[in-house]
């Protein structure tokens, strides 16, 4: 799981609508970002436990693209991203903190 994900989207000849949804291991949605652009624009989500994303483009033409997908580890107390804080999460978070997680 990661704590942050971003990707750049660009429209073609028309302004296009781009959506990114982020999901945790249980399949629950943990974040959403949406932009409308003809030029380049960044979709960016910060949330604990991201394991998958879904990208959607609504376009009047076929001239759009995605580029530069990036992820970040993040530093969240809910290490496994299940939405509940446990003793195991606390120990995991302490380990991250000691190794310099911001």
C-alpha positions as CSV (number, residue, x, y, z in Angstrom):
1,X,0.0,0.0,0.0
2,X,1.0,3.6,-0.6
3,X,-0.1,6.8,0.9
4,X,0.0,9.1,-2.1
5,X,-0.5,8.7,-5.9
6,X,-0.4,11.2,-8.7
7,X,-0.6,11.2,-12.5
8,X,-0.7,13.9,-15.2
9,X,-3.5,14.0,-17.7
10,X,-3.7,16.0,-20.9
11,X,-6.7,16.8,-23.1
12,X,-6.6,16.8,-26.9
13,X,-8.4,19.1,-29.2
14,X,-11.2,19.6,-26.7
15,X,-11.4,20.1,-22.9
16,X,-11.7,16.7,-21.3
17,X,-12.8,15.5,-17.8
18,X,-10.4,13.2,-16.0
19,X,-11.2,11.3,-12.8
20,X,-8.9,9.3,-10.5
21,X,-10.4,7.1,-7.8
22,X,-8.2,5.4,-5.1
23,X,-9.1,2.1,-3.3
24,X,-7.8,0.3,-0.2
25,X,-7.2,-3.5,0.1
26,X,-10.8,-4.1,1.0
27,X,-12.0,-2.4,-2.2
28,X,-13.3,0.7,-0.4
29,X,-12.8,4.1,-2.0
30,X,-10.3,6.2,0.0
31,X,-9.9,9.2,-2.3
32,X,-11.0,11.0,-5.5
33,X,-9.6,13.8,-7.7
34,X,-11.1,15.3,-10.8
35,X,-9.8,17.9,-13.3
36,X,-11.0,19.4,-16.6
37,X,-8.3,20.4,-19.0
38,X,-7.2,20.6,-22.6
39,X,-3.6,21.1,-21.5
40,X,-1.7,19.2,-18.8
41,X,-3.1,18.9,-15.3
42,X,-2.2,16.8,-12.3
43,X,-4.5,14.3,-10.5
44,X,-3.3,13.8,-6.9
45,X,-4.6,11.8,-4.0
46,X,-3.2,11.5,-0.4
47,X,-4.8,8.7,1.7
48,X,-3.6,5.8,3.8
49,X,-3.5,2.3,2.3
50,X,-3.9,3.0,-1.4
51,X,-3.5,-0.4,-3.3
52,X,-5.3,0.4,-6.6
53,X,-6.5,3.3,-8.7
54,X,-9.1,3.7,-11.5
55,X,-8.6,6.4,-14.2
56,X,-11.5,7.6,-16.3
57,X,-11.4,10.1,-19.2
58,X,-14.6,11.6,-20.5
59,X,-13.7,13.1,-23.9
60,X,-15.2,14.6,-27.0
61,X,-12.3,13.3,-28.9
62,X,-9.7,10.6,-28.8
63,X,-6.7,12.9,-28.3
64,X,-5.9,12.6,-24.6
65,X,-3.3,10.8,-22.5
66,X,-1.8,10.1,-19.1
67,X,1.8,10.4,-18.1
68,X,4.2,10.2,-15.1
69,X,2.4,8.0,-12.6
70,X,4.1,8.4,-9.2
71,X,3.5,7.1,-5.7
72,X,4.7,7.9,-2.2
73,X,4.8,5.8,0.9
74,X,3.2,8.3,3.2
75,X,3.4,7.9,6.9
76,X,0.1,7.1,8.5
77,X,-0.7,5.5,11.8
78,X,-3.1,3.1,10.1
79,X,-0.2,1.0,8.5
80,X,-2.4,-1.6,6.9
81,X,-5.0,0.9,5.7
82,X,-8.0,-1.0,7.0
83,X,-9.5,2.0,8.8
84,X,-9.0,0.7,12.3
85,X,-6.1,1.6,14.6
86,X,-4.6,-1.5,16.5
87,X,-1.6,-2.2,18.6
88,X,0.1,-3.7,15.5
89,X,-0.5,-0.4,13.6
90,X,1.0,1.5,16.6
91,X,4.2,-0.7,16.5
92,X,4.4,-0.3,12.7
93,X,4.1,3.4,12.9
94,X,6.8,3.7,15.5
95,X,9.1,1.7,13.3
96,X,8.4,4.1,10.4
97,X,8.9,7.1,12.6
98,X,12.3,5.8,13.8
99,X,13.5,5.3,10.3
100,X,12.7,8.9,9.3
101,X,9.2,8.8,7.9
102,X,8.0,12.4,7.9
